[in-house]
């Protein structure tokens, strides 16, 4: 009885007639792929229209003198602390 009321047939057991779930299944098998295709089309449309088209990055000369390397090391280690997450850790030491 409980399953009949949950699936949308509240009076089917009392009336003695039970409808087949086949029409609902056919409707689902037709509408679900259409819904899924619509969601995918909207996602791809948003992807190609919302993100800007940019040119390739220009070539730049990177300074290789000792002062520039030291400044980069300072920025990576002290300011941004990149090496806390993006470096190999020594788990044998306290703090890793």
N, C-alpha and C positions, 0 to 999 in steps of 0.2 A: 504494500500500500504506500509506504513512504516513498519508495523510488518512483512510483507513478506520479505522485504530486510534485516531486522535485523536477522531473523531466517535462513538466508542462501538461500532464494529463490528469487534472484534478478529479474529474468525475468518471473517468473511463472504467474504473473497477466497479463502481456502483451501477453503471449503465450496462455493463456486460460486454461492451465493445472496446477494443483496444486498437488504437491507430498504430500503423507501422512507422518506425523511425526512418524508413528508406527515403521519403521525400525530403525530410530535413537533411539527411546525409547527402543527397544529390545536390541540394541547394548549397550546402557547406562546401562540397567539393568543387562547385562552380564559382562561388563567390570568394572563397579564401584565396585561391591563386590570383584572382583579379585584384583583391585588396593588397596582397603581397607585392604584385607587380606595380601597383600604384605607389606604395610606400617606397619601393626601390627607385621608381622614376622620380619621385619628389626628392629623395635623398641625393640622387645623382644630379638632378637639376639644381638643387641648392649648392652642391659641391662645385659645379662648373660656373655658376653665376655669382656666387658670393665671394669666392676667393679671387683676388686680382691676378691678372696676368702680368708678371714682372719679367724684366730682362735678366739675362745671365749676369752673374756678379763680375765686376771688372777685376782685372789683374792688379794686384798691389805689390809693391816691394816691401818686404818685411825687414825691418832693421835687425842686424845680427851682431851689433856691438854689445859689449859686456853690460853697459848701463841699461839698455833696453831689456836684456835677458833678466837682469836683477829686478827691474821694475815689474816685469811679468811674473816672476817668482813671488814677489811681494804681494801683488794683486791676487794671485791664485791662493797663496797660503794664508795671508793675514787678513785681507779685506773680504774676499768672497768665500773663503774657506772651502774651495772646490775640492781640495784633496781629502776632506773628511768623508765624502761620499764616493768620489770618483777616483780612488786610488786603492791599491792593494794595502791591506792592513796586516800588522803583525799581532796576531791574537795571543801570542805568548807574553806580550807586554801588557801592563795595566792600561786600560783605555783603548786598546787595539790600535 
